[in-house]
Amino acid sequence: MTFTQREPLTEQEALDYVQSLGYHSLAFDDSHEVDEELHWHEFDSVAIVISGAGSFADETGAVTQVQPGCMVTAEAGWLHRTLAGTQTRVVLGSNMPYEEWSHPINKPPVS
C-alpha cells in the first residue's frame, strides 16, 4: 500500500487520472458510523479522496487520516478497514471492472 497526499482534485480530474492508469473507475460516497471489519479486496486499486475526511487502519492497527487529495494505491489482498466517522466522496479505480467483482466485495481475512 502506498499513501500520498497531493493537491485536491475535482471528481472529473480524479476520474480522468484513474482512466490514464488504465483502471476502471467509479465515484461514491463512503460513510461509516461504525468501524468496518478488517477485510481485503480481490482487485488492485487506487482511491482518491475528493471531499470530506475520515480514517482507515491497516492490519497492524496503524491509523491513517484522509482528506481531499489523499490517494491510496493498494494491491489485491491488502488488509484494511475504514473507521467510524469517515464521511468522504471517493473516486476508486480498479484493475477489474465492477461487474467482475465477486461478492461480498469485502473479503474476510484468511486464518
N, C-alpha and C positions, 0 to 999 in steps of 0.2 A: 504494500500500500504506500502510495506517495501522496502527501498532503502539501498543497501550495496555497498561498494567499496572493491573489492578483487583484488588479483593479476590477471593480464590479462590471459585469456585462449585462446588457439587456437580454431578455429572453431570446430574441431573434439572433443576437450575436452569439449566444451560447449554443443555440441550435445549429447555426452555421459552423461554429467551431467543431462541434461533435461530428457533423457531417464531413468536415475536412479530414477527420481522423479515419473516415470510412466506417463509422459506427452508425447504428440505428438509434434514433432519438425519440424522446417523449418528455413533456413537461408536466409536472404535477405538484400539488400542494402536499407537503409532508408535515403532518400534525400528530403529536403524541402527548397524551395526557398521562401515560404510564410508560415506564421503561419497556422497550421491546426485549424479547428473549434473545440471547446470543444466537446468531444464525449466519449462514453463508448463502451465496448465490452461484448458480451454475455458469454464469457468464462473466467475462471481463467487462469492466465498466469504468466510466468517468462520470462523476456527479459534480455539477456546478451549482452553487447556491446563488439564486437570483435576488431573493429578498428574504427578510426575516432573520431569525437567529435560533440557535439551538446547540446541541452537542451529541457526540456519539462516543462510545467506548469500544476498545478492541478486546481481544480475548484475555489480555493481562489486566484489564480494568483501567488502562490509561485512557483518560478523557481528553477529547479534543473539542474545542469550541468552534462553531462555524458562524459565518456571517456572509453578507454578499461579497462575491469574489472568491470565496473558498472553492477549491477544486480538489476532489479526492479521486485518485486513479487507483483501481484495485483489480487484481487478478481474481478469476473464479476461485472460490474456496476461502476467501478472506473472512475470518470470523469477526463479527462486529454487532453492535446494537445501537439503535437510536434511543436517546434518553428522554425522559419526561420533560415537558416544557418546550420541546422543539416545535417551532412554527415557521416553516420555510417554504419557499417556492423553489423547486429544483428542476434543472434540466439534467436528464440522465441519458447517457449514451451506452450502448452495449454492443458487443460483437455478434449478438444473436438477435433476430427480430423478436419483438414481444410475442408474436403468435407462436413461436417455437419454445418459449419458456415452459418448463413443466411446473405444475402447481402442487403444493403451495410454492410460491416464489421464494419465501424464506425457508431455507433448509436447516433442520436442527444439527447441532454438532454431532459428529460421529464419536462414539465412545472409544 
